[in-house]
Amino acid sequence: MHTDTERCVRAVQSKDARFDGWFFTAVLTTRIYCRPSCPVVPPKVRNMTFYPSAAACQQAGFRACKRCRPDTSPGSPEWNARADSVARAMRLIRDGVVDREGVPGLASRLGYSARQIERQLLAELGAGPLALARAQRAQTARLLIETTTLPLAEVAFAAGFSSVRTFNETVREVFALAPGELRTRAARGPLAPAAPGVIALRLPYRAPLNPSNLFGHLAATAVPGIEEWRDGAYRRTLTLPYGHGIVALTPQPDHIACRLSLTDPRDLTQAISRCRWLLDLDADPVAVDSQLRTDPLLAPLVDAGPGRRVPRTVDGAEFAVRAVLGQQVSTAAARTHAARLVTAHGVEVEDPEGGLTHLFPAPQALAGLDPESLALPRTRRTTLTTLVAALADGTLRLGTDTDWERARAELSALPGFGPWTVEVIAMRALGDPDAFLPTDLGIRRAAERLGLPATPAALTARAADWRPWRAYAVQYLWTADDHPINHLPA
């Protein structure tokens, strides 16, 4: 979008928050960059130039605006709607892969050379993987500086910097303030001491956001021991690269309140990324709802509760196992089967608030389970053990960087994987916004009530007009049925 100057200027002059994250405005006279909705008086058009990423602005020598804080705007929804190498690279960088594995590790995961990835990212984003990772480190550092009492030296390494000197130089260059000045500016008084490893922050999103189906789904399907709904917040355990964590997510009118308890602060970047992915916070609800409203039978559902997101997962392998356990059984039965697996094979953790007891078992921990110990039909046992074996040995990978069509083909080749299981994994684990479930019982009931075609083939043909947002259409169709997944718990 940043190449469409006229459209960008209109968005800046109207302070349209819907475009935050789509592009950034750099002001040639002041050498600062802003999000489109910056509250200050817009600069003259001749002094504006536009960039596709905060990293590109920083690389061009611009520093972040202190009013609108463009580095904290929602991520571009473009990377959620695409499955090409650039989109997959962006999702991996957001997960901190460059900090942990370097550019060669990023390229290896994508099946390209480092030079190819560098060239592709420069062409689309105006910055290479190192610059993009640097911008993310700066954002993480700012978050830790402003919301915790961690010593600044510890902040540097927790944010992914290799040295305190690099940390200081980067923060000064990006924000035009030293780390200590940032902390002083953010605090209206001394920061209240927090429990070790606890970080409270806000997760921004593009309005509107309807929390009913999002948190209702997560709460209704919560597996005891790893998930719970408590005091208006969805809580769950997280398995992270350097340790584990517990997160509490609470819907608020203009943000999601997030409280993270981490055993290692170096996991902050990936924990935030997983929470945003789980709640689909980088979606563009205006674009999605506008497309779905073109169908007169679907429009009333959209108008009744706009801004629905797709509830995803924090771990693709975990969700695949849970999807198999949920085949042809009720939500309550699926939770029971998963809870037994968690108790028997999950790693125990301490929750200061009580309620959460385990991490979901990794595929390697499930690889040696005895099929006879599973209270499942024999064919379902075979499906589960085959899936776990493929995940454990790396034959099957289900991550944010996974190619959607390749994963579909690999899943379909496994015994017991029909269209419903494959598509629900594509929708919630892989994040494909066009995944569709025409054989789902709830979808079939909704189609009957709304007067949509009843057979899967006919419904799929009708749903062609909803592309590429059929996964969001599923969320709206599910609301036609009075199911707990559609309502926030009391």
C-alpha positions as CSV (number, residue, x, y, z in Angstrom):
1,M,0.0,0.0,0.0
2,H,2.9,2.4,0.7
3,T,3.4,2.9,-3.1
4,D,-0.2,4.4,-3.4
5,T,0.7,7.9,-2.3
6,E,-2.7,9.4,-2.8
7,R,-4.4,6.7,-0.6
8,C,-1.7,7.0,2.0
9,V,-2.1,10.8,2.2
10,R,-5.9,10.4,2.6
11,A,-5.4,7.9,5.5
12,V,-2.9,10.3,7.2
13,Q,-5.1,13.4,6.9
14,S,-8.1,11.5,8.2
15,K,-6.0,9.9,11.0
16,D,-7.5,6.5,10.0
17,A,-6.4,3.9,12.6
18,R,-7.5,1.1,10.3
19,F,-4.2,1.6,8.3
20,D,-1.9,1.4,11.3
21,G,0.7,-1.3,10.5
22,W,-0.2,-1.2,6.8
23,F,2.4,1.6,6.1
24,F,4.4,4.3,8.0
25,T,4.7,8.0,7.3
26,A,8.2,9.5,7.4
27,V,8.4,13.3,7.7
28,L,11.4,14.6,5.7
29,T,11.7,17.9,7.7
30,T,11.6,16.4,11.3
31,R,13.2,13.0,10.4
32,I,10.6,11.2,12.5
33,Y,8.1,8.5,11.4
34,C,4.5,8.0,12.5
35,R,1.6,5.6,12.2
36,P,-1.3,6.9,10.0
37,S,-3.4,7.7,13.0
38,C,-0.8,10.0,14.7
39,P,-2.8,12.6,16.7
40,V,-0.5,15.5,15.7
41,V,-1.3,17.9,12.9
42,P,-0.5,16.1,9.6
43,P,2.6,17.4,7.8
44,K,2.5,19.0,4.4
45,V,2.1,16.5,1.6
46,R,5.4,17.4,0.0
47,N,7.2,16.5,3.3
48,M,5.7,13.0,3.5
49,T,7.2,9.8,2.3
50,F,5.9,6.3,3.0
51,Y,7.5,3.1,4.0
52,P,6.1,-0.5,4.3
53,S,7.7,-1.2,7.7
54,A,9.1,0.4,10.8
55,A,12.5,-1.2,10.0
56,A,12.6,0.5,6.6
57,C,12.0,3.8,8.3
58,Q,14.7,3.2,10.8
59,Q,17.1,2.0,8.2
60,A,16.5,5.3,6.2
61,G,17.5,7.3,9.3
62,F,14.1,8.2,10.7
63,R,13.3,7.9,14.4
64,A,10.0,6.9,16.0
65,C,7.4,9.5,17.0
66,K,7.1,10.0,20.7
67,R,3.3,10.7,20.5
68,C,1.9,7.8,18.4
69,R,4.7,5.3,19.0
70,P,4.5,3.7,15.6
71,D,6.7,0.8,16.6
72,T,3.9,-0.5,18.8
73,S,1.1,-0.5,16.1
74,P,-0.6,-3.7,15.1
75,G,1.3,-5.8,12.6
76,S,0.5,-5.7,9.0
77,P,-2.5,-8.1,8.3
78,E,-0.9,-8.9,4.9
79,W,1.4,-11.5,6.5
80,N,-1.6,-13.4,7.9
81,A,-3.4,-13.6,4.5
82,R,-0.4,-14.8,2.5
83,A,1.5,-18.1,2.5
84,D,4.5,-17.1,0.2
85,S,8.1,-17.0,1.4
86,V,8.0,-13.3,2.4
87,A,4.9,-13.8,4.6
88,R,6.4,-16.9,6.2
89,A,9.7,-15.1,6.8
90,M,7.9,-12.2,8.5
91,R,6.0,-14.6,10.8
92,L,9.3,-16.3,11.7
93,I,11.1,-13.0,12.4
94,R,8.1,-12.0,14.5
95,D,8.7,-15.2,16.5
96,G,12.3,-14.3,17.1
97,V,14.0,-16.9,14.8
98,V,16.6,-14.5,13.6
99,D,17.7,-13.7,17.1
100,R,18.0,-17.4,18.0
101,E,19.2,-18.9,14.8
102,G,20.5,-16.0,12.6
103,V,19.6,-15.4,9.0
104,P,21.0,-18.8,7.9
105,G,18.5,-20.4,10.3
106,L,15.7,-18.4,8.9
107,A,16.7,-19.3,5.3
108,S,17.0,-23.0,6.2
109,R,13.5,-23.1,7.6
110,L,12.1,-21.6,4.4
111,G,14.2,-23.7,2.0
112,Y,16.0,-20.7,0.4
113,S,19.5,-19.3,0.5
114,A,20.2,-16.3,2.8
115,R,20.8,-14.1,-0.2
116,Q,17.4,-15.0,-1.7
117,I,15.6,-14.2,1.5
118,E,17.5,-10.9,1.9
119,R,16.6,-9.9,-1.7
120,Q,12.9,-10.8,-1.3
121,L,12.5,-8.9,2.0
122,L,14.3,-5.9,0.7
123,A,12.1,-5.8,-2.4
124,E,8.8,-5.9,-0.4
125,L,9.7,-4.3,2.9
126,G,12.7,-2.0,2.2
127,A,14.7,-3.8,4.9
128,G,16.5,-7.1,5.2
129,P,16.0,-9.8,7.9
130,L,18.6,-8.3,10.2
131,A,17.0,-4.8,10.1
132,L,13.6,-6.3,10.7
133,A,14.8,-8.3,13.7
134,R,16.6,-5.2,15.0
135,A,13.4,-3.2,14.9
136,Q,11.6,-5.9,16.8
137,R,14.4,-6.1,19.4
138,A,14.0,-2.3,19.9
139,Q,10.3,-2.7,20.4
140,T,10.8,-5.5,22.9
141,A,13.4,-3.4,24.7
142,R,11.1,-0.5,25.0
143,L,8.3,-2.7,26.4
144,L,10.6,-4.0,29.1
145,I,12.1,-0.6,29.9
146,E,8.7,1.0,30.3
147,T,6.7,-1.8,32.0
148,T,9.2,-3.6,34.3
149,T,11.8,-2.8,36.9
150,L,14.4,-5.1,35.3
151,P,17.9,-3.6,35.4
152,L,18.7,-2.1,32.0
153,A,21.6,-4.6,31.4
154,E,19.1,-7.4,31.9
155,V,16.7,-5.7,29.5
156,A,19.3,-5.7,26.8
157,F,19.9,-9.4,26.8
158,A,16.2,-10.2,27.4
159,A,15.3,-8.2,24.3
160,G,17.8,-10.2,22.2
161,F,20.8,-7.8,22.0
162,S,24.2,-9.3,22.0
163,S,25.7,-6.5,24.2
164,V,24.7,-3.6,26.4
165,R,26.5,-1.2,24.1
166,T,24.5,-2.3,21.0
167,F,21.3,-2.0,23.1
168,N,22.1,1.6,24.1
169,E,23.1,2.6,20.6
170,T,20.0,1.1,19.1
171,V,17.5,2.6,21.6
172,R,19.1,6.0,21.2
173,E,19.0,5.8,17.4
174,V,15.4,4.5,17.1
175,F,13.7,6.5,19.9
176,A,16.1,9.5,20.2
177,L,16.3,8.8,24.0
178,A,18.6,6.8,26.1
179,P,17.2,3.7,27.8
180,G,17.2,5.5,31.2
181,E,15.4,8.5,29.7
182,L,12.7,6.2,28.2
183,R,12.1,4.7,31.6
184,T,11.9,8.1,33.3
185,R,9.5,9.4,30.6
186,A,7.2,6.4,30.9
187,A,6.9,6.4,34.7
188,R,4.8,9.0,36.4
189,G,6.5,7.9,39.6
190,P,8.5,4.9,40.7
191,L,7.5,1.7,38.9
192,A,5.6,-0.6,41.2
193,P,7.7,-3.6,41.9
194,A,6.4,-6.7,40.2
195,A,6.9,-10.4,41.0
196,P,10.0,-11.8,39.3
197,G,9.4,-12.5,35.6
198,V,5.9,-10.9,35.5
199,I,5.3,-8.4,32.7
200,A,2.0,-6.5,32.1
201,L,1.4,-5.0,28.7
202,R,-1.3,-4.0,26.2
203,L,-1.8,-5.8,22.9
204,P,-3.2,-3.4,20.3
205,Y,-5.6,-4.5,17.5
206,R,-7.6,-3.0,14.7
207,A,-11.2,-2.2,15.7
208,P,-13.7,-3.6,15.8
209,L,-13.0,-6.8,17.8
210,N,-15.8,-9.0,19.0
211,P,-14.5,-11.0,22.0
212,S,-17.5,-13.2,22.3
213,N,-16.6,-16.0,19.9
214,L,-12.8,-15.5,20.4
215,F,-12.7,-15.9,24.1
216,G,-15.9,-18.0,24.2
217,H,-14.3,-20.6,22.0
218,L,-11.0,-20.7,24.0
219,A,-12.9,-20.9,27.3
220,A,-15.4,-23.6,26.1
221,T,-12.7,-25.8,24.8
222,A,-10.1,-25.2,27.5
223,V,-8.3,-28.3,28.7
224,P,-8.0,-28.5,32.5
225,G,-4.5,-28.2,33.7
226,I,-3.2,-26.1,30.8
227,E,-6.1,-23.6,30.3
228,E,-8.8,-21.9,32.3
229,W,-11.2,-19.0,32.4
230,R,-10.8,-17.0,35.6
231,D,-12.0,-13.5,36.6
232,G,-12.7,-12.4,33.1
233,A,-9.3,-13.6,31.7
234,Y,-8.3,-16.6,29.6
235,R,-5.2,-18.2,31.2
236,R,-2.9,-20.9,29.9
237,T,0.6,-22.3,30.1
238,L,3.2,-21.8,27.3
239,T,6.1,-23.9,26.2
240,L,8.8,-21.5,25.0
241,P,12.4,-21.8,23.7
242,Y,14.2,-20.9,26.9
243,G,11.6,-22.1,29.5
244,H,7.9,-21.9,30.0
245,G,5.4,-19.2,30.9
246,I,1.8,-18.5,32.0
247,V,-0.3,-15.9,30.3
248,A,-3.5,-14.2,31.3
249,L,-5.4,-12.4,28.5
250,T,-8.3,-10.1,29.3
251,P,-10.4,-8.3,26.6
252,Q,-10.7,-4.5,27.1
253,P,-12.6,-2.0,24.9
254,D,-9.5,-0.8,23.0
255,H,-6.8,-3.5,23.7
256,I,-6.1,-6.9,25.1
257,A,-4.6,-6.8,28.6
258,C,-1.8,-9.3,28.8
259,R,0.0,-10.5,31.9
260,L,3.0,-12.7,31.3
261,S,4.9,-14.8,33.9
262,L,8.1,-16.1,32.3
263,T,10.8,-18.3,33.7
264,D,13.2,-16.6,31.3
265,P,12.7,-13.0,30.0
266,R,14.4,-13.9,26.7
267,D,11.1,-15.6,25.8
268,L,9.2,-12.3,25.8
269,T,9.3,-11.7,22.0
270,Q,8.0,-15.2,21.2
271,A,5.4,-15.1,24.0
272,I,3.9,-11.9,22.7
273,S,4.0,-13.2,19.1
274,R,2.1,-16.4,20.2
275,C,-0.5,-14.4,22.1
276,R,-1.1,-12.1,19.1
277,W,-1.3,-15.2,16.8
278,L,-3.7,-17.0,19.2
279,L,-6.1,-14.1,19.2
280,D,-5.7,-13.1,15.6
281,L,-4.9,-9.6,16.6
282,D,-3.2,-8.5,13.3
283,A,-6.4,-9.2,11.3
284,D,-8.1,-6.4,9.2
285,P,-11.7,-6.8,10.3
286,V,-13.0,-4.0,8.1
287,A,-11.7,-5.7,4.9
288,V,-13.0,-9.1,6.1
289,D,-16.4,-7.9,7.1
290,S,-16.8,-5.8,3.9
291,Q,-16.2,-8.9,1.8
292,L,-18.6,-11.1,3.7
293,R,-21.4,-8.5,3.8
294,T,-21.7,-8.8,0.0
295,D,-23.6,-12.1,0.6
296,P,-27.2,-11.1,1.6
297,L,-27.6,-14.3,3.6
298,L,-24.4,-13.8,5.6
299,A,-24.7,-10.0,6.1
300,P,-27.1,-10.1,9.0
301,L,-24.7,-12.3,11.0
302,V,-21.9,-9.9,10.3
303,D,-23.9,-6.9,11.2
304,A,-25.1,-8.5,14.5
305,G,-21.5,-8.9,15.7
306,P,-18.8,-7.4,13.5
307,G,-15.1,-7.9,14.1
308,R,-15.0,-11.6,14.8
309,R,-11.6,-13.2,14.8
310,V,-10.4,-16.8,14.2
311,P,-9.4,-18.4,17.6
312,R,-6.0,-20.0,16.8
313,T,-3.5,-21.8,19.0
314,V,-0.1,-21.2,20.6
315,D,1.3,-24.5,19.3
316,G,0.5,-26.2,16.0
317,A,1.5,-29.7,17.1
318,E,-0.7,-29.3,20.3
319,F,-3.7,-28.3,18.3
320,A,-3.3,-31.2,15.8
321,V,-3.3,-33.7,18.7
322,R,-6.3,-32.1,20.2
323,A,-8.1,-32.0,16.8
324,V,-7.7,-35.8,16.5
325,L,-8.9,-36.3,20.1
326,G,-12.0,-34.2,19.1
327,Q,-13.0,-36.2,16.1
328,Q,-16.7,-37.1,16.2
329,V,-17.1,-36.4,19.9
330,S,-18.5,-33.6,21.9
331,T,-16.5,-30.6,23.2
332,A,-16.7,-32.0,26.7
333,A,-15.4,-35.4,25.7
334,A,-12.5,-33.9,23.7
335,R,-11.5,-31.9,26.8
336,T,-11.6,-35.0,28.9
337,H,-9.4,-37.0,26.5
338,A,-6.9,-34.1,26.3
339,A,-6.8,-33.6,30.0
340,R,-5.9,-37.3,30.6
341,L,-3.1,-37.0,28.1
342,V,-1.8,-33.8,29.8
343,T,-1.9,-35.4,33.3
344,A,-0.1,-38.5,32.1
345,H,2.6,-37.0,29.9
346,G,2.7,-33.2,30.5
347,V,5.5,-31.5,32.4
348,E,4.3,-30.1,35.7
349,V,4.6,-26.4,36.4
350,E,3.9,-24.1,39.3
351,D,1.1,-21.5,39.0
352,P,1.3,-18.9,41.8
353,E,-2.5,-18.3,41.2
354,G,-3.3,-22.0,41.2
355,G,-5.5,-23.7,38.6
356,L,-2.8,-24.4,35.9
357,T,-0.7,-27.5,36.5
358,H,1.0,-28.7,33.3
359,L,2.5,-27.9,30.0
360,F,0.9,-29.7,27.0
361,P,3.1,-32.7,26.2
362,A,5.5,-32.3,23.3
363,P,5.3,-34.8,20.4
364,Q,8.5,-36.4,21.6
365,A,6.9,-37.1,25.0
366,L,3.9,-38.7,23.4
367,A,5.9,-40.8,20.9
368,G,6.3,-43.7,23.3
369,L,2.7,-43.7,24.7
370,D,1.0,-47.1,24.9
371,P,-2.0,-47.0,22.4
372,E,-3.9,-49.4,24.7
373,S,-3.9,-46.7,27.5
374,L,-6.0,-44.5,25.3
375,A,-9.8,-44.6,25.8
376,L,-10.4,-44.2,22.1
377,P,-11.6,-46.4,19.3
378,R,-8.8,-48.5,17.7
379,T,-8.8,-46.5,14.5
380,R,-8.5,-43.3,16.4
381,R,-5.6,-44.6,18.3
382,T,-3.8,-45.4,15.1
383,T,-4.6,-41.9,13.8
384,L,-3.1,-40.3,17.0
385,T,0.0,-42.4,17.2
386,T,0.8,-41.9,13.5
387,L,0.4,-38.2,13.8
388,V,2.6,-38.0,16.9
389,A,5.3,-40.1,15.3
390,A,5.3,-37.7,12.2
391,L,5.5,-34.7,14.5
392,A,8.2,-36.1,16.7
393,D,10.6,-37.1,13.9
394,G,10.1,-33.9,12.0
395,T,8.4,-35.5,9.0
396,L,5.4,-33.2,9.6
397,R,5.8,-29.6,10.7
398,L,3.0,-27.4,11.8
399,G,4.3,-23.9,12.5
400,T,3.7,-20.3,11.4
401,D,6.2,-20.9,8.6
402,T,4.5,-24.0,7.2
403,D,3.4,-23.9,3.6
404,W,-0.4,-24.3,3.9
405,E,-1.0,-26.5,0.8
406,R,2.0,-28.8,1.5
407,A,0.7,-29.3,5.1
408,R,-2.7,-30.2,3.8
409,A,-1.3,-32.8,1.5
410,E,0.9,-34.3,4.3
411,L,-2.0,-34.4,6.7
412,S,-4.4,-35.9,4.2
413,A,-1.9,-38.8,3.6
414,L,-2.1,-39.8,7.3
415,P,-4.6,-42.5,8.3
416,G,-7.9,-41.1,9.7
417,F,-7.4,-37.5,8.5
418,G,-10.5,-36.4,6.6
419,P,-11.4,-33.0,5.2
420,W,-12.8,-31.7,8.5
421,T,-9.6,-32.5,10.5
422,V,-7.3,-31.1,7.8
423,E,-9.2,-27.9,7.4
424,V,-9.6,-27.2,11.1
425,I,-5.9,-27.6,11.5
426,A,-5.3,-25.3,8.5
427,M,-7.6,-22.7,10.0
428,R,-6.5,-22.7,13.7
429,A,-3.0,-24.1,13.7
430,L,-1.6,-22.8,10.4
431,G,-3.7,-19.6,10.2
432,D,-5.0,-20.0,6.7
433,P,-7.8,-17.3,6.5
434,D,-9.5,-19.2,3.7
435,A,-9.8,-22.6,5.4
436,F,-13.4,-23.9,5.2
437,L,-15.4,-26.6,7.0
438,P,-18.4,-27.5,4.8
439,T,-18.9,-30.9,6.5
440,D,-18.9,-29.4,10.1
441,L,-22.2,-30.1,11.8
442,G,-22.5,-26.5,13.1
443,I,-21.9,-25.2,9.6
444,R,-24.5,-27.5,8.1
445,R,-27.1,-26.4,10.7
446,A,-26.3,-22.8,10.1
447,A,-26.6,-23.3,6.3
448,E,-30.1,-24.9,6.8
449,R,-31.3,-22.0,9.0
450,L,-30.0,-19.3,6.7
451,G,-31.2,-20.9,3.4
452,L,-27.7,-21.6,2.2
453,P,-27.0,-24.8,0.1
454,A,-27.1,-27.9,2.3
455,T,-24.6,-30.2,0.7
456,P,-20.9,-29.7,1.2
457,A,-20.2,-29.4,-2.5
458,A,-23.0,-26.9,-3.1
459,L,-22.0,-24.9,0.0
460,T,-18.4,-24.8,-1.1
461,A,-19.4,-23.5,-4.5
462,R,-21.5,-20.7,-2.8
463,A,-18.6,-19.9,-0.5
464,A,-16.4,-19.0,-3.4
465,D,-17.7,-15.5,-3.1
466,W,-16.4,-15.3,0.5
467,R,-12.8,-16.0,-0.5
468,P,-10.1,-15.3,0.8
469,W,-12.0,-15.0,4.2
470,R,-13.9,-18.3,4.5
471,A,-12.3,-19.0,7.9
472,Y,-14.0,-15.9,9.2
473,A,-17.2,-16.8,7.5
474,V,-17.1,-20.0,9.6
475,Q,-16.9,-17.9,12.7
476,Y,-20.1,-16.0,11.7
477,L,-21.9,-19.2,10.6
478,W,-21.2,-20.8,14.0
479,T,-23.1,-17.9,15.7
480,A,-26.3,-19.2,14.1
481,D,-26.3,-22.0,16.7
482,D,-26.6,-21.3,20.5
483,H,-23.4,-22.9,21.6
484,P,-21.1,-22.0,24.5
485,I,-18.3,-21.1,22.0
486,N,-20.3,-18.0,21.0
487,H,-20.5,-16.5,24.5
488,L,-18.1,-15.0,27.0
489,P,-18.3,-17.1,30.2
490,A,-20.0,-15.4,33.2
